[in-house]
Amino acid sequence: MNKKMTFESALERLNEIVEQLESGEKPLDESLKLFEEGSALASFCYKKLSVAEQKIKTVTEQEEKKDGQN
Amino acid sequence: MAEGLAILTVTQLTTYIKSQFEGDKNLVNVFVTGEISNFMDNYRSGHLYFSLKDGRSLIRAVMFARNASRLRFQPENGMKVIVRGRVGVYEVSGQYQLYVADMQPEGLGALNLAFEQLKAKLEKEGLFSTERKKAIPKFPQKIGVITSPTGAAVHDIITVLGRRYPLAEVIFCPVQVQGKLAAPQIVAALDLMNRRKCADVIIVGRGGGSLEDLWPFNEEPVARAVAASEIPVISAVGHETDFTICDFAADLRAPTPSAAAELAVPDRAELFGAVQSLRHRLVEAAEKEVTDELSRLVPLTESRVLKSPFESIELRREHVGRLVKALNDTAAQKAESAKVKLSGISGRLNALSPLAVLSRGYAAIFNEVGKPVSMAHNVSKDEKITVRFSDGALNCTVDGKEEKAGYEQKNDV
């Protein structure tokens, strides 16, 4: 799976996969591949959503310093 | 003034008149209400010249640039105003007039009027039109926040963002949100964020306050910067009932800073639910697919092995296998009982067989053409016949025959 994938794109792809599987039009081996990908995407989404720490960065015209979380 | 008939110069008289006006306590600080007419704005000097009138009278008035620059609204002809000032005389033209220090629109406050005026102006320019509004991204990864570092707004916004969608990073740009420096700082912050493209959506705003406190958000440069922002802007100024020009120029207005944060990001709990339901549908669909496929494949060829990544396939396979086995068993049982039945039938059949009769010591006679002969009547002398026993046959020639008298040929088989 793409490391730079965003939550949004993962959710979108997951949706797509579920719809494809539900249509039942794919051959079995392809369906299984889709299932595996979907499972991974769902886990990815869960993991992203489980982020506990909010990141906060302060920007000003003069400097760009990094703050810790709030 | 001197007694008698002294002759005065124009200046002497005018100076006297002027001093009369200026010495009159009733005229040095007056509040006058009237309608503006003959309005003239001297762009070079910044002084305002106009008249105030009511149904019957008219007085000329001047407001010097020093005072006029403090006006938040734009005076215009026909506008009803209350002015404060003094009455004086302009010697050059010999006119008495109002020297206006301050002016308020009648009815509406000055700020209210300024608000309405700027709103009308920008609206006419199309700055607030719906076509200009940019969509707020559904899943922003970076959220710009432009507000005071000390107010409640920043705390509210960050708290709500953290609760609803902590996966988005907050890019905070601290600014003053009231006073003279506020507007330029807000404009600079919007500009900075757009230049660095460091946010997917920007929340700009502050907590509640008086109209005066909220004023920076009603200033034209702020409205223009908000409208010009490439990054979608959510405006969140004051309370639900506060509307600012910034709200109209923004892509989305939020009633409060907390509400802005809610509008800016999706809710994590809802997303959890959505992902869960998708995962559920995923598993259901895959299982259905596999069972459908198996129910077609298994009876056809057992040898086809499907490597499945999930155990339910194995379970279902076993189940199908058991079904197939049960089916086979049933078939075998049926075959067995059929066999038993068959042997019974063949036993009975055997008992009826002519061969069985022969085995008990009887013999069967056949004529030359192989036809069975059951009566002596049907055989002639010298005819060749075959006598069949259970273990073989004798070929014989008839030497002679005895016939029972009266026995008619009836049952020739």
Interface residues (C-beta under 8 A of the other chain):
Chain A: T6 F7 E8 L11 L14 N15 I17 V18 L21 E22 G24 K26 L28 S31 L32 L34 F35 E36 G38 S39 A42 C45 Y46 K48 L49 V51 A52 E53 Q54 K55 I56 K57 T58 V59 T60 E61 D67 N70
Chain B: K138 F139 Q141 I158 L161 G162 P166 L167 E169 V170 I171 F172 C173 P174 A188 L192 M193 R196 C198 R268 L271 F272 A274 V275 L278 R279 R281 L282 V283 A285 A286 K288 E289 V290 D292 E293 L306 S308 P309 F310
